[in-house]
Amino acid sequence: MSIADQAPAYIRAISPYVPGKPITELAREMNLPVESIVKLASNENPLGMSPKAQVAVENAVAGIERYPDNFELTRAIAERLGVAMEQIVLGNGSNDVLDLAARVFLAPGRSAVFSQHAFAVYPLATMSAGAECVAVPAKHYGHDLAAMGAAIRPDTRVVWIANPNNPTGNFLPQAEVRAFVAAVPKDVVVVLDEAYNEYLAPADRADTVAWIREFPNLIVTRTFSKIYGLAGLRVGYAVAAPEVADLLNRVRQPFNVNNLALAAAIAALDDHVFIAESYELNRNGMAQIVAGLKRLGLEHIPSHGNFVTFAVADGAAVNRKLLQQGVIVRPIGGYGLPNHLRVTIGLERENARFLEALEQALR
Ligand SMILES: *Cc1c(COP(=O)(O)O)cnc(C)c1O
């Protein structure tokens, strides 16, 4: 007998999250200089963080002996979104608020519905809470909302939706998402994960947060990890009806977002120049990579995020050959896509390096 056997079976059944390979790890393994490695594996912003956020972090170092006060960031987000401060829940990354939603609404004897090929954190959060996963087959790699609606059981309390989805990049038209939220039973929470919201073309955007007034069972989550370039600081948030936000805040660790992250996020939120630059770079880089994939005769899944997933004959083999050349992308066999790889849109020269290495890997 091992003491590990004493953990509930639903905890022991969890498959660990597999992160993108760190640059430093590949450098050690391949004996390559760190500077020579191109990492396009974790949907990070290739421009780094906003210069304003950087200054804010430096200034916040004085004061690090104090516990954080999340008032200012909460107020800034609430103001930006036109909601009450009582509707905002800050997280140590948006992962944290996804987990809070699971802990509040899921438990053994309950279930959560999500799509095949959807973000890996949904089964993790669901299982951590002891609830059952109901994975619904994807349609063209994306969410099949009709099938997801039909999969809702009497014990279902959460539906997870990523829009756009990671790792496939699929985007559901906002009207379809709204109709889905309107149609789900009122005792089922819909968590709408919008980690890539800021990368959407203007025509694809919608004020999803405003829907919460009409649908108190809707939780919208966003993050500072992607376009805002603060993945390493860990800050994200949920917007919810006040009574839902209140519950999430009760299970939240009181000081889950640190001083540096709070300061950086406040500054980043207002750096419109950096956001516009990041958006533009992503659009151009996406065109560059998509053109390159087509040139190599590879199929890709049209993406609305800052990454694109493409098909190869043998995902593991191509990934290995890319790593040997110092290029890190994301194998997504764990998402049920063993012959696809996901590449994050990088700087123009990084995208070019990736395409060259890929051409080499396919030879
Ligand atoms: C990256 C990502 C997140 C954000 O994770 P953080 O914890 O905020 O860094 C959330 N959802 C999806 C679908 C993502 O791809």
The ligand as an SDF file (V2000), in Angstrom:
LIG
                    3D

 15 15  0  0  0  0  0  0  0  0999 V2000
   -3.6400   30.4600  -22.1740 C   0  0  0  0  0  0  0  0  0  0  0  0
   -5.0490   30.1290  -21.8760 C   0  0  0  0  0  0  0  0  0  0  0  0
   -5.6280   30.5370  -20.6980 C   0  0  0  0  0  0  0  0  0  0  0  0
   -4.9040   31.4440  -19.7660 C   0  0  0  0  0  0  0  0  0  0  0  0
   -4.1120   30.8820  -18.8500 O   0  0  0  0  0  0  0  0  0  0  0  0
   -3.5380   31.8050  -17.6950 P   0  0  0  0  0  0  0  0  0  0  0  0
   -3.7410   31.0010  -16.4880 O   0  0  0  0  0  0  0  0  0  0  0  0
   -4.3520   33.0610  -17.6640 O   0  0  0  0  0  0  0  0  0  0  0  0
   -2.1190   32.0560  -18.0340 O   0  0  0  0  0  0  0  0  0  0  0  0
   -6.9440   30.2350  -20.4520 C   0  0  0  0  0  0  0  0  0  0  0  0
   -7.6610   29.5690  -21.3580 N   0  0  0  0  0  0  0  0  0  0  0  0
   -7.1570   29.1960  -22.5240 C   0  0  0  0  0  0  0  0  0  0  0  0
   -8.0280   28.5270  -23.5220 C   0  0  0  0  0  0  0  0  0  0  0  0
   -5.8160   29.4400  -22.8110 C   0  0  0  0  0  0  0  0  0  0  0  0
   -5.2890   29.0420  -23.9540 O   0  0  0  0  0  0  0  0  0  0  0  0
  1  2  1  0
  2  3  1  0
  2 14  2  0
  3  4  1  0
  3 10  2  0
  4  5  1  0
  5  6  1  0
  6  7  2  0
  6  8  1  0
  6  9  1  0
 10 11  1  0
 11 12  2  0
 12 13  1  0
 12 14  1  0
 14 15  1  0
M  END
$$$$
